Amino acid sequence: MNQQIIHTSGTWDKDGIAGLVGDGRVHSRVYTDPDIFELELARIYSTTWIYIGHVSEVPTAGDFQTRTIGRTPIIMVRGQDNTVRVLINRCRHRGAQVCETEKGHTKFFRCWYHGWIFDTAGNLIEMTGREAYDERMDASAMGLTPVPRVDTYRGFIFASLSTQGERLDEFLSGAAPIIDLIVDASPTGEIYADGGSHKTEYRGNWKLVGMDGYHPMYLHASVVENMHRKPDSGIASTHRSNPFDDSAATYTRGFGHGHSMLDFREHRLQHYEQHCEFLKKIPGGAEYIRAMQAAYGDERARTLLSIGGDPHLGLFPNMQLIHNQIRIITPLAADHTQVTMIAVRLGGVSDEINAERLRQHESFYGPAGAGSPDDTEIFERVQRGMMAEVNPWLDISRGMARETIDADGSVVGRISDEVPQRGIFQHWLKLMTQSS
C-alpha cells in the first residue's frame, strides 16, 4: 500500500481531494487539514440540506432558537402568522447579529449597534435616523435575509444556503422511513424536542461522531457488561443478548447521501415480549401498548415498540437520531466540534414513560453518563494520533467483502462493519469534488 505523505501548499484541486479517499481507506488529512475544513464549509455546509431544528422547539408565535449552518448564524423563529422561518442572524446595515441568546420569546429583534428593529418575519420595521437616507434607500429590501431554501419532514426542519439543489425528499431518500421510527413511537405521531438539552465540545473533527457499531464492545465494555447483569432495566430492555456482536441480528445500513443507521429492528423484535413486560411496570405502560396497537395495528406496533423510538440514524452531515435524542453536530474547526443533544418527549404517553426515557438518556449520554464521555475522550485521542504524518492512511474496510444490497437499495453489513464510514466518505467525496 502506498504510504506517501501528501503535502499541500494550501490549495486543494479536485485531483488532490480525490486522492484522499481510496478503496476502504481515507487519508488522515480529511480530519486534520484546516484547508480541507474550509472547503467542507463551502462545498458541504453551504450547498446541501442542513438540519436546523424541530417545530416543537418554537411552539408559539415569537418563539425562537439560534443555531448555525457552518459559520452562518441563523434564527429559527415562528412568526405572528404562525409560519416557521429560518433567517440569517445578521443586520443588513452593518452586519451585527440581532439575536444573541440561544432561545427565547420575542416580538422584535433589535440590532444594538444602530437600533434597527425587525419583526419576527424578518421585516425591517424601524430604521433610526431615517431622515438621513434619500429615496435610494429601500427599507423594504433591508429586512433579515431568509435562508434560500427551507423544508420540513414530519416536523424536522432543514435548510440550505444554496438556491439550487435537490429537493428535501430526494436528499432524505431511503432514510425518511427511518425518521418515522422516532415520530411513530408516539401513538399520536407527535414528538416534542422540549426534554432539555446539553452540549459537549471536543478537540476533534466533526466527522468522527457516531454511527460506529464496532466500538461499543470495547470502548463501552462496562456498559455492555452491566446490560447483561440487569437485562430488565432501562436501556438494557431494548439491548438484550448483546446487539453489538456480529452473530446478533443487527446490521449497519447505508442509504446513500452519506446517511446510515445501526439497524437494531430485527434483534429487538426477538425481545418484544420482554420489553413489553418492562413497559407494563411503568405507570401508563400497558395503556401505551394498547394505544400503539390501536394507532398502527399489531404488526407495525410490534416494530415501533421494539425499536423504542431509537432509529439510530445518522443524516449527513449534521444530524443524528439516537436513542432518545436529536443530536446536532456543529463543526467549529478542523479539530474542534460541538455536539448538542436534545432529549425528545413522546406525545400521547404518560409522564412516567417520558421520565423513564429521559433517565435512560441521562444515564448514557448525560454529562456524567456511562457512555458519551468515553466517546468524546476517544475522539480527542484519535485526533491527536492522526497528526502523525508517517503512515497516514486510515482503514475503513471492515466488512467490505461481506456487505450486500437490500431490496430497498440500501447497503447492508454486520453491526461491526464500516458500512456507515464508507458511505459517508463516498458522499463526502462527491460534494467535495463538485464545482465551486
C-alpha positions in Angstrom: 0.0 0.0 0.0 1.3 3.4 -0.9 2.2 5.3 2.3 3.2 8.5 0.6 2.7 11.6 2.7 0.6 14.2 0.9 1.9 17.7 1.1 -0.2 20.8 0.2 0.5 24.4 -0.3 -3.0 25.3 1.0 -4.8 24.8 -2.3 -6.7 21.6 -3.0 -7.9 20.8 -6.5 -10.3 18.1 -7.4 -7.5 15.6 -8.1 -5.9 16.3 -4.7 -9.2 15.8 -2.9 -9.9 12.6 -4.8 -6.6 11.3 -3.8 -7.6 11.5 -0.1 -10.2 8.7 -0.4 -9.3 5.3 -1.6 -10.8 1.8 -1.7 -11.6 1.1 2.0 -9.3 3.8 3.3 -9.1 7.6 3.9 -6.1 9.9 4.4 -5.9 11.4 7.9 -5.7 14.9 6.3 -9.5 14.7 5.8 -9.8 15.1 9.6 -6.8 17.4 10.3 -6.2 19.8 7.5 -7.6 23.4 8.1 -7.8 24.0 4.3 -9.9 20.8 3.9 -12.2 22.1 6.7 -12.7 25.4 4.8 -13.6 23.5 1.7 -16.1 21.5 3.7 -17.8 24.6 4.9 -18.0 25.9 1.3 -18.9 22.7 -0.6 -20.9 20.8 2.0 -22.4 23.1 4.6 -23.1 25.8 2.1 -24.7 23.6 -0.5 -26.6 20.7 0.9 -29.6 20.4 3.3 -28.6 21.0 7.0 -30.8 20.1 9.9 -31.9 23.2 11.8 -34.4 22.1 14.5 -37.8 20.7 15.3 -41.1 22.6 15.0 -41.8 21.8 18.7 -38.8 24.0 19.7 -40.8 27.1 18.6 -44.3 26.2 19.5 -45.9 29.6 19.7 -45.6 32.9 17.7 -42.5 34.7 18.8 -40.5 31.7 20.0 -37.0 31.4 18.5 -33.9 29.3 18.5 -30.5 30.4 17.3 -28.2 28.0 15.5 -25.6 27.9 12.7 -25.2 26.5 9.2 -21.4 26.1 9.2 -20.3 29.5 10.3 -23.5 31.2 9.2 -25.6 32.3 12.3 -29.3 31.7 11.8 -32.6 32.2 13.7 -35.4 29.7 13.6 -38.5 31.7 14.6 -42.2 31.3 14.5 -43.8 34.5 13.2 -47.0 36.1 14.2 -48.6 34.4 11.1 -47.6 31.0 12.7 -45.1 30.3 9.9 -41.7 29.0 11.0 -38.9 30.8 9.2 -35.1 30.4 9.1 -33.4 33.8 8.9 -29.8 34.9 8.7 -28.9 36.3 12.1 -27.3 39.5 10.7 -28.5 43.1 10.4 -28.5 44.2 6.8 -27.0 47.6 7.8 -23.5 46.9 9.2 -23.7 43.2 9.8 -24.2 42.8 13.6 -26.1 39.8 14.9 -29.6 40.8 16.0 -30.2 37.9 18.4 -27.6 36.8 20.9 -29.5 34.3 23.1 -29.9 30.7 22.2 -33.6 30.6 22.6 -36.5 32.7 23.9 -39.6 34.6 23.0 -39.9 38.0 21.5 -42.0 40.3 19.3 -39.0 42.0 17.7 -35.3 41.6 17.0 -33.2 44.7 17.7 -29.8 45.4 16.3 -28.0 47.0 19.3 -25.4 48.7 17.1 -27.6 51.3 15.5 -31.1 50.4 16.8 -32.7 49.0 13.7 -35.7 46.8 14.6 -37.1 43.7 12.7 -40.3 41.8 13.3 -40.4 38.0 13.7 -41.0 37.7 9.9 -37.7 39.5 9.4 -39.1 42.7 8.1 -37.4 45.9 8.9 -40.0 48.0 10.8 -37.9 50.8 12.3 -34.8 52.5 10.9 -33.3 55.0 13.2 -32.4 58.4 11.7 -34.5 57.7 8.6 -34.2 61.4 7.6 -30.5 60.8 6.6 -31.4 58.4 3.8 -32.8 59.5 0.5 -35.1 57.7 -1.9 -32.4 55.3 -2.9 -32.8 53.5 0.4 -35.5 50.9 0.1 -36.3 49.9 3.6 -38.5 47.0 2.4 -35.4 45.4 1.0 -33.3 45.7 4.2 -35.0 43.0 6.3 -33.3 40.0 7.7 -32.3 37.7 4.9 -34.2 34.4 4.7 -32.2 31.3 4.2 -32.7 30.4 0.5 -34.4 27.1 0.9 -36.4 25.7 3.9 -38.4 22.5 4.0 -39.7 20.0 6.7 -40.2 16.3 7.1 -42.5 15.3 9.9 -41.7 18.3 12.0 -37.9 18.2 11.3 -36.8 21.5 9.7 -34.0 21.5 7.2 -32.4 24.5 5.4 -30.0 25.1 2.6 -27.8 28.1 1.9 -27.9 27.2 -1.8 -30.7 28.5 -4.1 -30.5 25.3 -6.2 -30.2 21.6 -5.5 -32.1 18.5 -4.9 -35.4 18.5 -3.1 -35.5 17.5 0.6 -37.3 14.3 -0.2 -34.6 13.4 -2.7 -31.9 14.2 -0.1 -33.6 12.1 2.6 -34.4 9.3 0.2 -34.4 5.9 1.9 -33.7 7.5 5.3 -37.1 9.1 5.5 -38.9 5.9 6.7 -36.3 5.5 9.4 -37.1 9.0 10.7 -40.7 7.7 11.1 -39.5 5.3 13.7 -39.0 8.0 16.3 -42.1 10.0 15.4 -44.3 7.0 15.3 -43.0 5.8 18.7 -45.8 8.2 19.8 -49.4 6.7 19.4 -50.4 10.2 18.2 -47.5 10.7 15.9 -46.2 13.6 17.9 -42.8 14.2 19.4 -41.6 17.3 21.4 -38.0 18.4 21.5 -38.6 20.0 24.9 -37.0 17.5 27.2 -33.9 19.7 27.8 -30.6 19.7 26.1 -26.9 19.8 26.8 -23.8 20.5 24.8 -20.4 18.9 24.7 -17.3 20.1 22.8 -14.2 18.1 22.0 -10.9 18.8 20.3 -11.5 16.6 17.2 -13.1 16.6 13.8 -16.8 16.7 13.2 -16.8 13.5 11.0 -15.8 11.4 14.0 -19.2 11.5 15.7 -21.3 8.4 15.8 -22.6 5.6 13.5 -19.9 3.1 14.5 -21.2 -0.3 15.7 -17.7 -1.7 16.1 -16.7 0.2 19.3 -19.4 -0.4 22.0 -18.0 -3.8 23.0 -14.6 -2.2 23.7 -15.0 1.5 24.4 -18.2 0.9 26.4 -17.4 -2.6 27.7 -18.5 -1.7 31.2 -21.9 -0.6 29.9 -22.4 -3.7 27.8 -21.5 -5.8 30.9 -24.0 -4.0 33.0 -26.7 -4.6 30.5 -26.0 -8.3 30.8 -26.3 -8.2 34.6 -29.5 -6.1 34.6 -31.4 -7.1 31.4 -34.8 -5.8 32.6 -33.9 -2.3 33.5 -33.6 0.9 31.5 -31.9 0.9 28.2 -31.0 -2.8 28.7 -34.6 -3.8 28.0 -34.0 -2.9 24.3 -30.4 -4.2 24.2 -30.7 -7.8 25.3 -28.3 -10.5 24.2 -25.6 -8.1 23.2 -26.7 -6.5 19.9 -23.1 -5.4 19.2 -21.9 -9.0 18.5 -21.7 -9.9 14.8 -23.7 -13.0 15.5 -26.7 -10.9 16.5 -29.5 -9.9 14.1 -28.1 -6.4 14.0 -26.8 -4.6 10.9 -25.1 -1.5 9.6 -27.1 0.1 6.7 -26.2 2.8 4.2 -28.9 4.7 2.3 -26.8 6.9 0.0 -26.2 10.6 0.5 -23.9 9.7 3.4 -27.0 8.6 5.5 -26.7 5.5 7.6 -28.1 3.6 10.6 -27.2 0.9 13.1 -30.2 -1.3 12.4 -31.5 -3.0 15.6 -35.0 -3.8 14.4 -34.8 -7.5 13.8 -32.8 -8.0 17.0 -35.2 -6.1 19.2 -38.3 -7.8 17.7 -36.9 -11.0 19.1 -37.2 -9.5 22.6 -40.6 -7.8 22.1 -42.4 -9.6 24.8 -39.7 -8.9 27.4 -39.7 -5.3 26.5 -43.5 -5.1 26.9 -43.2 -6.6 30.3 -40.7 -3.8 31.2 -43.1 -1.2 29.9 -46.0 -2.6 31.9 -44.1 -1.9 35.1 -44.2 1.8 34.4 -47.4 3.7 35.1 -49.2 4.1 31.8 -47.2 1.4 30.1 -50.0 -1.0 29.4 -52.1 1.8 28.1 -49.2 2.9 25.8 -49.0 -0.6 24.3 -52.7 -0.7 23.6 -52.7 2.8 22.2 -49.9 1.9 19.8 -51.7 -1.2 18.7 -54.9 0.8 18.0 -53.0 3.5 16.1 -50.8 1.4 13.9 -52.0 -2.2 14.0 -50.4 -5.1 15.8 -47.5 -5.8 13.3 -46.4 -2.2 13.0 -46.9 -1.6 16.7 -44.6 -4.5 17.5 -41.8 -2.9 15.4 -42.3 0.6 16.8 -42.5 -0.6 20.4 -39.5 -2.9 20.0 -37.3 -0.1 18.5 -38.4 2.2 21.3 -38.1 5.4 19.3 -34.4 4.7 18.7 -33.8 4.6 14.9 -30.0 5.1 15.5 -29.9 7.1 12.3 -27.3 9.5 11.0 -28.2 12.1 8.4 -25.1 13.5 6.7 -23.7 16.0 7.5 -25.0 17.2 10.9 -27.9 15.3 12.4 -28.4 12.0 14.2 -31.4 10.4 15.9 -30.0 8.1 18.6 -31.9 6.6 21.5 -34.0 9.4 22.9 -32.3 12.4 21.4 -31.9 14.6 18.4 -28.2 15.2 18.0 -26.8 18.3 16.1 -23.2 18.3 15.1 -21.6 21.7 14.6 -18.1 22.0 13.1 -16.1 24.8 14.7 -12.6 24.0 13.2 -10.8 21.0 11.8 -10.0 19.9 15.3 -13.0 21.4 17.3 -16.6 20.2 17.3 -19.7 21.0 19.3 -22.4 18.4 19.8 -25.9 19.4 21.0 -28.1 16.6 22.4 -31.8 17.4 22.7 -34.0 15.0 24.6 -37.3 14.0 23.0 -40.7 13.6 24.7 -43.3 11.4 23.1 -46.9 12.7 22.7 -49.8 10.6 23.9 -47.9 8.8 26.7 -47.8 9.1 30.4 -45.4 11.4 32.2 -43.8 8.4 33.8 -42.9 6.9 30.5 -41.3 10.1 29.3 -39.5 10.5 32.6 -38.1 6.9 32.3 -36.9 7.7 28.7 -35.2 10.9 30.0 -33.5 9.0 32.8 -32.2 6.4 30.3 -30.9 9.2 28.1 -29.1 10.9 31.0 -27.6 7.6 32.2 -25.6 7.1 29.0 -25.5 10.4 27.2 -25.6 12.9 30.0 -22.5 14.9 31.2 -21.9 12.3 33.9 -23.3 9.4 31.7 -21.7 6.0 31.4 -21.0 6.3 27.7 -20.9 9.6 25.9 -17.9 11.0 27.9 -16.0 7.9 26.6 -16.8 8.9 23.1 -15.5 12.5 23.4 -12.3 11.3 25.1 -11.6 8.7 22.3 -12.3 11.4 19.6 -9.6 13.6 21.1 -7.2 10.7 21.3 -7.9 9.9 17.6 -7.4 13.5 16.6 -4.0 13.6 18.3 -3.0 10.3 16.8 -3.9 11.5 13.3 -1.4 14.3 13.5 1.3 11.8 12.7 2.3 12.3 9.1 4.1 9.0 8.8 1.9 6.1 7.5 -1.1 8.5 7.5 -3.8 6.3 5.9 -6.8 5.1 8.0 -8.5 1.8 7.3 -12.3 1.7 6.9 -12.5 -1.6 5.0 -14.1 -3.8 7.7 -16.8 -5.9 6.2 -16.3 -4.8 2.6 -16.2 -8.4 1.3 -19.5 -9.3 3.0 -21.7 -6.3 2.5 -24.9 -6.8 0.4 -27.5 -4.7 -1.3 -31.0 -5.0 0.2 -34.2 -4.9 -1.8 -34.7 -1.2 -1.0 -31.3 -0.4 -2.4 -29.5 0.2 0.9 -26.1 -1.3 1.6 -26.1 -3.8 4.5 -23.3 -5.2 6.6 -22.9 -6.7 10.0 -23.1 -4.5 13.1 -19.4 -4.1 13.3 -18.8 -3.4 9.6 -17.8 0.0 8.5 -20.6 0.5 6.0 -21.5 3.9 7.5 -18.0 5.2 7.3 -17.6 4.2 3.6 -21.0 5.7 2.8 -20.1 8.9 4.5 -16.9 9.3 2.5 -18.4 8.3 -0.8 -20.8 11.2 -0.4 -18.2 13.5 1.1 -16.0 12.9 -1.9 -18.9 13.7 -4.3 -19.7 17.0 -2.6 -16.0 18.0 -2.1 -15.2 17.5 -5.8 -18.2 19.3 -7.2 -17.7 22.6 -8.9 -17.3 25.5 -6.5 
